[in-house]
């Protein structure tokens, strides 16, 4: 048996991986195929674009946060019913957790999944030199299956033919198409306006035009042939087992301010017996009285701080619920929302929920970025001695006048071990985004605690 899947890799960040990926997805859908998107690494933004184009939930394949078996499990589960899987790479092809190995890189994902690789090369201001770049990527690792090249940002058809001739002669692989520099394709609403723009359908015409451009200059039929590879065998144990009876109801904040969730996190909660109820703090939808848990994911609360402050009804309902013992997980943006206030980069301060004794200050430079290995800083209900993996990415810092606060996590990254977040008996909050697939016990422990809470309320 064979599958069709291909990794869209780049020589570095900014060469056009996302543009090519979205264009290929749109082009293949226009030809009547069902396309499944995946993203290497922990990023939430690019999968949102994939989902918007394909109308199928895109999933992350991360070989550092997840075991090999889990990566294959997610790939196998996600591609069911699809004609082809498009796996978008991260950074440069060989860039990962650290510079001395392929760990966490697109290259590692391609080798683990036995997927053919299409390399996107920025060919602006070069011709034969493009072949030298491709040759270097071919020779750097023996087990990489580099099958084709797409030339991005070429100046003309003539320029493309020069690049194509050089690469095909020196590297003995096909160059299957190009995108012109003059198109000046810039993905709109790349960060803060992404979710509302997608929900309103404002990016549909952009995706359509991008797909039409790809069909004009890229040989997608050749791509389909090159994407044929061996079928992924199901792992011995799967994250995606049969659903259990619904035991508890967990509210999940989901709107333009809070939308960073790994699909597997939500699916694992359902697997262990949670019914998920979605609500919008931005729409001032108050927390129902009958929920047994609360999940506040990441996002951009700072961009909607004025509205979040104004929506006092939902803020008060969340505060009362947490203070009454509701088992709650808050990650990054959710953590920020639960503090006393958010001070924006314009020095404007807005009141938030106020259950965490401290304030968040936004800044223009990155405050933290990287993978984290996570342990519970004390015996709180979530980890209970287990070790999980996740990542941090934020521009804000947390400030408190308290001499000591009960930290949620002990996190280890490239810069050593730190204590971060805030925890009480029923609240676990911090900047770290956890991937429950790295430690499924997280979801099981949380549902168990929600059930205990539910029974205590009834009792």
C-alpha positions as CSV (number, residue, x, y, z in Angstrom):
1,X,0.0,0.0,0.0
2,X,1.1,3.5,-0.7
3,X,0.2,7.0,0.5
4,X,0.7,10.4,-0.9
5,X,2.5,12.9,1.3
6,X,5.3,15.5,0.8
7,X,7.3,17.8,3.0
8,X,7.6,21.4,1.9
9,X,11.0,22.4,3.2
10,X,13.0,25.6,2.9
11,X,16.6,26.6,2.9
12,X,15.8,29.0,5.7
13,X,13.1,31.0,7.3
14,X,11.4,33.5,5.0
15,X,12.1,31.7,1.7
16,X,8.4,31.1,1.0
17,X,7.5,27.8,2.5
18,X,4.1,28.9,3.8
19,X,3.2,30.7,0.5
20,X,4.1,27.6,-1.5
21,X,2.3,25.3,0.9
22,X,-0.9,27.3,0.8
23,X,-0.7,27.7,-2.9
24,X,-0.2,23.9,-3.4
25,X,-3.1,23.2,-1.1
26,X,-5.4,25.5,-2.9
27,X,-4.3,24.3,-6.3
28,X,-4.8,20.6,-5.4
29,X,-8.3,21.3,-3.9
30,X,-9.2,23.2,-7.2
31,X,-8.3,19.9,-9.0
32,X,-10.8,18.1,-6.8
33,X,-8.4,16.4,-4.2
34,X,-8.9,16.2,-0.5
35,X,-5.8,17.7,1.2
36,X,-4.6,17.3,4.8
37,X,-2.2,19.8,6.3
38,X,0.5,19.3,8.9
39,X,3.1,21.7,10.3
40,X,6.5,20.7,11.7
41,X,7.2,22.2,15.0
42,X,5.0,23.9,17.7
43,X,3.6,26.8,15.7
44,X,-0.1,27.6,15.9
45,X,-0.4,30.2,13.2
46,X,0.4,28.3,10.0
47,X,-1.9,25.4,10.9
48,X,-4.7,28.0,11.1
49,X,-4.0,28.9,7.5
50,X,-3.9,25.2,6.5
51,X,-7.3,24.6,8.1
52,X,-8.8,27.6,6.4
53,X,-7.7,26.4,3.0
54,X,-8.3,22.6,3.3
55,X,-11.4,22.8,5.7
56,X,-9.7,20.0,7.6
57,X,-8.0,20.5,11.0
58,X,-4.2,20.9,10.5
59,X,-2.0,19.2,13.0
60,X,1.5,19.7,14.4
61,X,4.3,17.1,13.9
62,X,6.9,17.9,16.5
63,X,9.7,15.4,17.0
64,X,11.0,17.0,20.2
65,X,7.8,17.5,22.1
66,X,6.5,14.1,21.0
67,X,7.9,10.6,20.7
68,X,8.4,9.0,17.3
69,X,5.4,6.8,17.9
70,X,3.2,9.8,18.8
71,X,4.3,11.7,15.6
72,X,3.4,8.7,13.4
73,X,0.1,8.3,15.3
74,X,-0.9,11.9,14.7
75,X,0.1,11.6,11.0
76,X,-1.8,8.4,10.5
77,X,-4.9,9.7,12.3
78,X,-4.8,13.1,10.5
79,X,-4.5,11.9,7.0
80,X,-7.4,9.5,7.1
81,X,-9.7,10.2,4.2
82,X,-7.3,12.5,2.4
83,X,-5.8,12.1,-1.1
84,X,-2.5,13.8,-0.1
85,X,-0.9,15.2,3.0
86,X,1.1,18.4,2.7
87,X,3.6,18.8,5.6
88,X,5.0,22.3,6.0
89,X,8.5,22.6,7.4
90,X,9.8,25.0,10.0
91,X,12.8,27.3,9.7
92,X,15.6,25.9,7.5
93,X,15.4,22.2,6.6
94,X,18.0,21.1,9.1
95,X,17.2,23.7,11.9
96,X,15.9,22.2,15.1
97,X,16.4,22.3,18.8
98,X,20.2,22.7,18.7
99,X,22.9,23.1,16.0
100,X,24.7,19.8,16.5
101,X,21.9,17.4,15.4
102,X,18.7,17.1,13.4
103,X,16.6,16.8,16.6
104,X,13.3,18.7,16.3
105,X,14.0,19.7,12.6
106,X,12.0,19.3,9.4
107,X,14.7,16.9,8.2
108,X,14.0,14.6,11.2
109,X,10.3,14.6,10.5
110,X,10.9,13.8,6.9
111,X,13.1,10.8,7.8
112,X,10.8,9.6,10.6
113,X,7.7,9.7,8.4
114,X,9.6,8.5,5.3
115,X,8.2,11.4,3.3
116,X,9.6,12.8,0.1
117,X,10.9,16.4,0.3
118,X,10.3,19.4,-1.9
119,X,12.9,22.1,-1.3
120,X,11.8,25.8,-1.8
121,X,14.8,28.0,-2.8
122,X,14.8,31.7,-2.9
123,X,16.4,32.3,-6.3
124,X,16.4,36.1,-6.3
125,X,19.7,37.4,-7.7
126,X,21.2,34.0,-8.5
127,X,21.2,31.4,-11.3
128,X,23.9,28.6,-11.2
129,X,24.5,29.3,-7.5
130,X,21.1,27.9,-6.8
131,X,22.5,24.5,-7.8
132,X,25.2,24.8,-5.2
133,X,22.7,25.5,-2.5
134,X,20.6,22.5,-3.5
135,X,23.6,20.2,-3.7
136,X,24.6,21.2,-0.2
137,X,21.2,20.1,1.1
138,X,21.4,16.9,-0.8
139,X,24.7,15.9,0.7
140,X,24.3,17.1,4.2
141,X,22.3,14.0,5.4
142,X,22.2,10.6,3.8
143,X,18.7,9.5,4.7
144,X,16.9,12.6,3.3
145,X,14.7,11.9,0.3
146,X,15.0,15.2,-1.6
147,X,12.9,14.7,-4.7
148,X,12.3,18.1,-6.3
149,X,12.8,21.9,-6.1
150,X,10.5,24.9,-6.5
151,X,12.2,28.1,-7.4
152,X,10.7,31.1,-5.6
153,X,11.1,34.8,-6.4
154,X,12.5,34.4,-9.9
155,X,12.5,37.5,-12.1
156,X,11.1,36.0,-15.3
157,X,10.5,32.8,-17.2
158,X,14.0,33.1,-18.6
159,X,15.5,33.4,-15.2
160,X,13.6,30.3,-14.1
161,X,15.0,28.3,-17.0
162,X,18.6,29.2,-16.0
163,X,18.0,28.1,-12.5
164,X,16.2,24.9,-13.6
165,X,19.0,23.9,-16.0
166,X,21.7,24.4,-13.4
167,X,19.9,22.5,-10.7
168,X,18.8,19.6,-12.9
169,X,22.3,19.2,-14.4
170,X,24.3,19.4,-11.1
171,X,21.8,17.8,-8.7
172,X,19.9,15.4,-10.9
173,X,16.5,16.2,-9.4
174,X,13.6,18.0,-11.1
175,X,12.7,21.6,-10.7
176,X,8.9,21.4,-11.0
177,X,8.0,25.1,-11.1
178,X,8.4,28.6,-9.7
179,X,6.7,31.7,-8.4
180,X,7.7,35.0,-9.7
181,X,9.2,37.8,-7.6
182,X,6.9,40.3,-9.2
183,X,3.9,38.6,-7.7
184,X,5.1,40.1,-4.4
185,X,2.9,37.7,-2.5
186,X,2.5,38.6,1.2
187,X,0.2,36.6,3.4
188,X,-2.3,39.1,4.8
189,X,-3.3,39.3,8.5
190,X,-0.3,37.0,9.4
191,X,-0.7,37.4,13.1
192,X,-3.2,39.5,15.1
193,X,-6.1,39.6,12.6
194,X,-5.8,36.0,11.4
195,X,-8.6,34.3,13.2
196,X,-11.4,36.9,12.7
197,X,-10.3,37.3,9.0
198,X,-10.5,33.5,8.5
199,X,-13.9,33.3,10.2
200,X,-15.3,36.1,8.1
201,X,-14.0,34.5,4.9
202,X,-11.9,37.5,4.0
203,X,-8.9,35.4,3.0
204,X,-10.8,33.1,0.6
205,X,-10.1,35.2,-2.4
206,X,-6.4,35.4,-1.5
207,X,-6.2,31.6,-1.3
208,X,-8.0,31.2,-4.6
209,X,-5.7,33.6,-6.4
210,X,-2.6,31.9,-4.9
211,X,-3.9,28.5,-6.0
212,X,-4.4,29.8,-9.6
213,X,-0.9,31.2,-9.6
214,X,0.5,27.9,-8.6
215,X,-1.4,26.0,-11.3
216,X,0.1,28.3,-13.9
217,X,3.7,27.9,-13.0
218,X,4.1,24.7,-10.9
219,X,3.6,21.1,-12.3
220,X,1.2,19.7,-9.6
221,X,0.7,16.5,-11.5
222,X,4.4,15.8,-11.2
223,X,4.1,16.7,-7.6
224,X,1.4,14.1,-7.1
225,X,3.7,11.5,-8.6
226,X,6.6,12.5,-6.5
227,X,4.5,12.4,-3.3
228,X,3.8,8.7,-3.6
229,X,5.5,6.8,-0.7
230,X,5.0,3.9,1.6
231,X,2.0,3.7,3.9
232,X,2.4,4.7,7.6
233,X,1.9,1.7,9.8
234,X,-0.3,2.3,12.9
235,X,1.6,2.4,16.2
236,X,0.9,-0.3,18.8
237,X,-0.8,2.2,21.0
238,X,-2.8,5.3,19.8
239,X,-3.9,8.6,21.3
240,X,-7.0,8.2,19.3
241,X,-8.8,5.3,20.9
242,X,-12.5,4.8,21.4
243,X,-14.4,7.6,23.2
244,X,-15.4,6.9,26.8
245,X,-18.7,8.0,28.3
246,X,-19.0,11.7,29.1
247,X,-18.2,12.2,32.8
248,X,-17.6,15.9,33.1
249,X,-18.1,19.2,31.2
250,X,-15.1,21.4,30.5
251,X,-15.5,24.9,29.2
252,X,-13.0,26.0,26.5
253,X,-12.4,29.6,25.7
254,X,-12.3,29.9,21.9
255,X,-12.4,33.2,19.9
256,X,-10.0,35.7,18.3
257,X,-8.4,36.3,21.7
258,X,-8.0,32.7,22.8
259,X,-7.5,30.1,20.0
260,X,-4.1,28.3,20.5
261,X,-5.0,24.7,21.2
262,X,-3.4,21.5,19.9
263,X,-6.2,19.4,18.5
264,X,-4.8,16.4,20.4
265,X,-5.1,18.2,23.7
266,X,-8.9,18.6,23.2
267,X,-9.3,15.1,21.8
268,X,-7.5,13.5,24.7
269,X,-9.8,15.3,27.1
270,X,-12.7,13.9,25.2
271,X,-11.1,10.5,25.2
272,X,-10.9,10.4,29.0
273,X,-14.5,11.5,29.4
274,X,-14.9,15.2,28.9
275,X,-17.6,17.0,27.0
276,X,-16.2,20.2,25.7
277,X,-18.3,23.4,25.8
278,X,-16.9,26.3,23.8
279,X,-17.5,29.9,24.8
280,X,-16.2,33.4,23.9
281,X,-14.9,35.9,26.5
282,X,-14.8,38.4,23.7
283,X,-18.5,38.0,23.2
284,X,-19.0,38.4,27.0
285,X,-20.4,34.8,27.2
286,X,-20.4,34.0,30.9
287,X,-19.2,30.7,32.2
288,X,-22.2,28.3,32.8
289,X,-22.8,27.1,36.3
290,X,-22.8,23.5,35.2
291,X,-19.2,23.2,34.0
292,X,-16.7,21.0,35.9
293,X,-13.5,22.5,34.5
294,X,-12.1,25.5,32.5
295,X,-9.5,25.6,29.8
296,X,-8.1,29.0,28.8
297,X,-5.7,28.6,25.9
298,X,-3.2,31.0,24.4
299,X,-3.8,33.7,21.9
300,X,-3.7,37.5,21.9
301,X,-5.6,38.9,24.9
302,X,-3.4,42.0,24.8
303,X,-4.8,43.0,21.4
304,X,-8.4,42.8,22.7
305,X,-7.7,44.1,26.2
306,X,-10.1,47.0,26.0
307,X,-13.0,44.6,25.1
308,X,-11.9,42.0,27.7
309,X,-11.9,44.7,30.4
310,X,-15.3,45.9,29.3
311,X,-16.8,42.4,29.4
312,X,-17.1,42.4,33.2
313,X,-19.8,39.7,33.2
314,X,-17.6,36.9,31.9
315,X,-14.6,38.1,34.0
316,X,-16.7,38.0,37.1
317,X,-18.1,34.5,36.3
318,X,-14.6,33.1,35.7
319,X,-13.3,34.7,38.9
320,X,-16.1,33.3,41.0
321,X,-15.8,29.8,39.5
322,X,-12.1,29.6,40.1
323,X,-12.3,30.9,43.6
324,X,-15.0,28.3,44.2
325,X,-12.6,25.5,43.2
326,X,-13.2,25.0,39.5
327,X,-10.3,22.9,38.1
328,X,-8.7,25.3,35.6
329,X,-5.8,25.3,33.2
330,X,-4.6,28.5,31.7
331,X,-1.8,28.7,29.1
332,X,0.1,31.9,28.0
333,X,-2.8,34.2,26.9
334,X,-5.1,32.5,29.3
335,X,-2.6,33.0,32.1
336,X,-2.3,36.7,31.2
337,X,-6.1,37.0,31.3
338,X,-6.3,35.7,34.8
339,X,-3.8,38.3,36.2
340,X,-4.9,41.6,37.7
341,X,-4.1,43.6,34.6
342,X,-2.4,43.8,31.2
343,X,-0.3,46.8,30.4
344,X,0.0,47.1,26.6
345,X,3.1,48.3,24.7
346,X,1.3,51.7,24.4
347,X,1.4,51.9,28.2
348,X,-2.3,51.5,28.5
349,X,-3.5,49.3,31.4
350,X,-6.6,47.2,31.4
351,X,-8.2,45.2,34.2
352,X,-8.4,41.5,33.8
353,X,-10.0,38.6,35.8
354,X,-7.8,39.2,38.9
355,X,-7.3,35.7,40.4
356,X,-3.5,35.7,39.9
357,X,-1.7,38.3,42.1
358,X,0.3,40.1,39.6
359,X,0.3,42.1,36.3
360,X,1.4,41.5,32.8
361,X,3.5,44.1,30.9
362,X,3.8,43.8,27.1
363,X,7.1,44.7,25.4
364,X,8.3,45.1,21.8
365,X,11.0,42.5,22.1
366,X,10.6,38.8,22.5
367,X,10.5,37.8,26.2
368,X,10.8,34.0,25.7
369,X,11.1,31.5,22.9
370,X,11.9,27.8,22.9
371,X,11.1,24.3,23.9
372,X,10.5,23.4,27.6
373,X,10.6,20.2,29.6
374,X,8.1,20.6,32.3
375,X,7.7,19.3,35.8
376,X,5.1,20.2,38.4
377,X,6.7,22.5,40.9
378,X,4.7,20.8,43.6
379,X,2.1,18.0,43.8
380,X,-0.6,19.8,41.9
381,X,-3.4,17.9,40.2
382,X,-2.1,18.1,36.6
383,X,1.4,16.5,36.5
384,X,1.7,14.6,39.9
385,X,5.4,13.8,39.3
386,X,5.0,13.3,35.6
387,X,7.2,15.1,33.0
388,X,5.6,16.8,30.0
389,X,7.0,18.8,27.1
390,X,5.9,22.1,25.6
391,X,7.1,25.5,24.4
392,X,7.1,29.2,25.2
393,X,6.6,32.1,22.9
394,X,5.6,35.5,24.2
395,X,6.3,39.2,24.3
396,X,5.1,39.9,27.8
397,X,6.5,39.6,31.3
398,X,4.7,38.8,34.6
399,X,5.3,41.1,37.6
400,X,4.1,40.6,41.2
401,X,4.8,42.4,44.5
402,X,4.4,39.1,46.4
403,X,7.6,37.9,48.0
404,X,6.7,34.3,47.1
405,X,4.1,32.8,44.9
406,X,3.3,29.1,44.4
407,X,4.8,28.4,41.0
408,X,3.1,26.0,38.6
409,X,6.1,24.6,36.7
410,X,9.8,23.9,36.8
411,X,10.8,24.3,33.2
412,X,14.0,23.4,31.5
413,X,15.2,24.9,28.3
414,X,18.4,26.0,26.6
415,X,18.9,28.7,29.2
416,X,18.6,26.3,32.2
417,X,15.9,25.6,34.7
418,X,13.4,28.1,35.9
419,X,10.3,28.3,38.0
420,X,7.3,29.8,36.2
421,X,3.6,30.3,36.3
422,X,1.2,30.2,39.2
423,X,-0.6,27.3,40.9
424,X,-3.2,26.8,43.6
425,X,-5.1,23.6,44.6
426,X,-7.4,24.0,41.6
427,X,-5.6,26.4,39.2
428,X,-2.5,25.7,37.0
429,X,-1.4,28.7,35.0
430,X,1.7,29.7,33.2
431,X,3.3,30.8,29.9
432,X,4.2,27.3,28.8
433,X,2.0,25.7,26.2
434,X,1.8,22.0,27.0
435,X,1.3,19.3,24.4
436,X,-0.8,16.6,26.1
437,X,0.5,14.1,23.6
438,X,3.9,14.3,25.4
439,X,2.2,13.1,28.6
440,X,-1.4,11.9,28.1
441,X,-1.7,11.5,31.9
442,X,-2.2,15.2,31.9
443,X,-5.7,14.9,30.4
444,X,-6.5,11.9,32.5
445,X,-5.5,13.6,35.7
446,X,-7.5,16.7,34.8
447,X,-10.7,14.9,34.0
448,X,-10.3,12.9,37.2
449,X,-10.0,16.2,39.2
450,X,-13.0,17.7,37.4
451,X,-15.0,14.6,38.3
452,X,-14.0,15.0,42.0
453,X,-15.1,18.6,41.8
454,X,-18.4,17.7,40.2
455,X,-19.1,15.1,42.9
456,X,-18.1,17.5,45.7
457,X,-20.6,20.0,44.4
458,X,-23.3,17.4,44.2
459,X,-22.4,16.0,47.6
